[in-house]
C-alpha cells in the first residue's frame, strides 16, 4: 500500500463542530440522505461539490460538540477519506479513526487554501502543497492506526482479527 495520499483541499477555519458537519435536524435520515446536508450551516453547496478523494482541511478544534458518529459518517458517505486539521476534539478524532477515516494533525493548515492540490506522506509526516510548492510538517501516522484505517475502521479490523484466530 502506498504511503501517499493525493487530493484537493476543501478548506474551513476554526471551531467546525459536529452540529455544523452533520446538522441535528437531519439525524433521523439515513447517513446517505443526511450527507446531503453536511456543512450546510456554513456552506449549502458542500455536499454537491464534494468529490470522492477530496481532503477535508480545517484549522483548530475540529469536531467539538456532540460525540455522535454521524459527523464523520456523513463525510465518509460523501467520499472524504482523509481529514487534516491543526487540532481535533478528542472524541471526533477517535471516531474518525474507528470509522476508517484518516485524521492527520498539521500545525500549518493555515497555509492551505481552498482548492489546493495536496500530496500527503502520512508515513514520514509531510504534506506537499502541490499548488504552492510548500512543504508542511504533519504528525506521522503509526502503522497500527493505518492498519485500522486501511481495513475500513475498528469493526472491520476486528472482524478480520476474528477470522484469522
C-alpha positions, 0 to 999 in steps of 0.5 A: 500500500502506498504511503501517499495520499493525493487530493484537493483541499476543501478548506474551513477555519476554526471551531467546525463542530459536529452540529455544523458537519452533520446538522441535528435536524437531519439525524433521523435520515439515513447517513446517505440522505443526511450527507446531503446536508453536511456543512450546510450551516456554513456552506449549502453547496458542500455536499454537491461539490464534494468529490470522492478523494477530496481532503477535508482541511480545517484549522483548530478544534475540529469536531467539538460538540456532540460525540455522535458518529454521524459527523464523520459518517456523513463525510465518509458517505460523501467520499472524504477519506482523509481529514487534516486539521491543526487540532481535533476534539478528542472524541471526533478524532477517535471516531474518525479513526474507528470509522476508517477515516484518516485524521492527520494533525498539521500545525500549518493548515493555515497555509492551505487554501481552498482548492489546493492540490495536496500530496500527503506522506502520512508515513514520514509526516509531510504534506506537499502543497502541490499548488504552492510548492510548500512543504508542511510538517504533519504528525506521522501516522503509526502503522497500527492506526493505518492498519485500522484505517486501511481495513475500513475502521475498528469493526472491520479490523476486528472482524478480520482479527476474528477470522484469522484466530 
